[in-house]
Amino acid sequence: MNIKQAKKQIESATRAYLAKDARGVYRIPQNMQRPMVVFGPPGVGKTAVVSQVADELGINFVSYSITHHTRQSALGLPFISTEVFDGREYHVADYTMSEIIAAVHRVRKETGVDEGILFLDEVNCVSETLAPAMLQFLQFKTFGMHRLPDGWVIVCAGNPPEYNRAAREFDPALLDRIKRIDVDANLEVWQEYAVSHGIHPAVTTFLDAKPASFYIVRAGVSAPRLVTARGWEDLSRILQTYEAEGLTADVDLVRQYLQDDQVSHEFYSYYDLFRKYQDDYKVSQILDGEADGNLVERASDAPFDERLAVVGLLLDAVLSRIHGAAVRKEALGMVRSDLQSARASMNDDDFQSSFARRLERVQVQFDHELLRPGVLDDHDAVKVDRLCMLQQMADSLNAGFDTSFDAAKSAFNSLVDGYEAQVKQSMDSVDHVFGFLDAAFGEKSQEALIMVTKLSADPTMVDAVAEHGSGSFLKHNKDLLLSERGNDLARQIRTLEGID
């Protein structure tokens, strides 16, 4: 299965394991909850999706790479204690708490949330001395003398032996005690993720043109040739940072992330052209409906790779505006709740002090959640935006209003006005982009089809259209996707008739 399907399996099983009956008792006792073990090639996103499941369910996430542990750190250190049996005192060996189990208890204490996911990576690469302890843990949920708390779900990940020489196959006795989930690299699913997570458009458009370059793991003369989904995403982040800081990326930088000479050179050549297109095409002008005839004419006469790059640039810019508005909307909802909470907990009509206490709690929560692993996404952006707005409002509470609450309310209303303007700009951008594509390539063009397909795969975009409407998007979605479906059916008919 692909990583999207695997995430659904993990989420559903976690929900089932944490489900309780009317008495508040877990429906599936912990000893009958089979650990999930996700097997797949490196870099496909196994760790990321498990972290996402925990975040979306509002539970804790503790992650360890089991290969970094010795028997002592996993089981705890021995010490001598005294016990009385049958009236006689004996010295016996006892064990301190496992580092892993202690981490679970620690995060429960820090967050106040009792449930969570314990994620153990590279589980089939443990040392021979630790292997029996791992077997015991997966079967009985105990490390040494200490048991995993109720309400904690075990998810593990491993690489098949063909990808990791240290990996070993599980024996039948263990396989009969786990939920095995096998994952393969899938470009189509990753591209859906890429569109909604701000992956550099040079990466997405390059992989559209060269899908065989997405995932490569094979032996080389001096070192393995390795190109993975993780590598593409990490490359995207570093390229975006280089561009923001005015740094120059070269092929050596690309090779550090795409460890295959052919792929790294091909991508760098494409990226070099892509940067040129970024300078030549005034994307912000197109989004604002101010593209001149020269840009339309150039795009119309452009070769295929340039057209693909232009679509990628426009897609990235449109989604950046759409996601920015969605982030602001969610953050404003949280800020509204913060203001209501601060007002409800006022002491002696002192809203300013109540607001300051609320801001402090939000800051503490933000600092803790910032330490969670995983790629930054819109959820993180919402938290950042919320905190920034609250900090700005704190500075405005002495702005000459009758009460500090009136000042806060005025500041909030100004933010709402700004959001409404932001929404209008983002939705207008969609109309302007389709207008440009139609003018450059004609109605029902392949370029417009790519645009509408990518936009339709983004949940935030679909939600924005449902709430605010977009005549151009809906028109192209209907015309182009129906047309493409009709072409697929026609090809199938011709194949059946022996024409193709």
ABEGO torsion letter per residue (X at the ends): XBAAAAAAAAAAAAAAAABBBAAGBBABBAAABBBBBBBBBBGAGAAAAAAAAAAAAGBBBBBBBAAABBAAAAAEBBBBBBBBBGGBBBBBBBBBBBAAAAAAAAAAAAAGBABBBBBBBGAAABBAAAAAAAAAAAAAGBBEABBBBBGBBBBBBBBBAAABAABBBBBAAAAAABBBBBBBBBAAAAAAAAAAAGBBAAAAAAAAABAAAABBBBBBAABBBBBBAAAAAAAAAAAAAAAAAGBBBBAAAAAAABBBAAAAAAAAAAAAAAAAAAAABBAAAAAAGABBAAAAAAAAABBAAAAAAAAAAAAAAAAAAAAAAAAAAAAAAAAAAAAAAAAAABBGGBAAAAAAAAAAAAAAAAAAAAABBEBBBAAAAAAAAAAAAAAAAAAAAAAGBABAAAAAAAAAAAAAAAAAAAAAAAAAAAAAAAAAAAAAAEBGBAAAAAAAAAAAABAAAAAAAAAAEBAAAAAAAAAAAAAAAAAAAAAAAAAAAGAX
